[in-house]
Amino acid sequence: MELGIREQAILALERRSFPGPGAKERAIREELDLSPVRYYQLLNALLDDERALAHDPVTINRLRRLRETRRTER
């Protein structure tokens, strides 16, 4: 089973870079029609989804490393 269109769009957005503060949140609202809070909830769930890892291993592994670093810093 493959990722849905929304999940693929979330990963595509995570691969992009943004020019300044607020640009990513604006893109989340405008392009995905999600609140940033909901976006990050969905993204966090994707990090544990093996389908997401198969779809985009570079992005998923990078985000997993960031998440783990933040957890150990707490």
C-alpha positions in Angstrom: 0.0 0.0 0.0 1.3 3.4 -1.0 1.1 6.8 0.7 -1.9 9.0 0.0 -1.8 12.2 -1.9 -1.8 14.3 1.3 1.0 12.3 2.9 3.1 12.7 -0.3 2.4 16.4 -0.3 3.6 16.7 3.3 6.9 15.0 2.5 7.3 17.1 -0.6 6.9 20.2 1.5 9.5 18.9 4.0 12.0 18.6 1.2 11.8 22.3 0.3 13.6 25.1 1.9 11.9 28.4 2.9 13.3 31.9 2.7 12.3 33.2 6.1 10.3 33.0 9.2 6.6 32.2 8.7 7.1 31.1 5.1 6.8 27.4 5.8 3.7 28.0 8.0 2.1 30.1 5.2 2.9 27.3 2.7 1.3 24.7 5.0 -1.9 26.8 5.2 -2.1 27.8 1.5 -0.9 24.6 -0.2 -2.2 21.9 2.1 -5.1 23.7 3.8 -3.9 22.5 7.2 -3.1 24.3 10.4 0.6 24.1 11.3 -0.3 22.1 14.4 -2.2 19.5 12.4 0.6 19.4 9.8 3.2 18.6 12.4 0.9 15.9 14.0 0.6 14.2 10.6 4.3 14.6 9.9 5.2 13.0 13.2 3.0 10.0 12.4 4.6 9.7 9.0 8.0 9.4 10.6 6.9 6.1 12.1 5.2 4.9 8.9 7.3 2.3 6.9 5.5 3.3 3.8 6.8 6.9 4.2 10.3 5.4 4.6 10.0 3.4 1.4 8.6 6.5 -0.4 11.3 9.0 0.7 14.1 7.4 2.8 16.4 10.5 2.7 13.8 12.9 4.1 12.3 10.4 6.6 15.8 9.4 8.0 16.8 13.1 8.2 13.6 14.0 10.1 14.0 10.9 12.4 17.5 12.0 13.3 16.3 15.6 14.1 13.4 14.2 16.2 15.8 11.9 18.2 18.3 14.8 18.7 15.5 17.0 20.1 14.3 14.2 22.4 17.7 13.6 23.9 18.2 17.4 24.5 15.1 17.5 26.8 
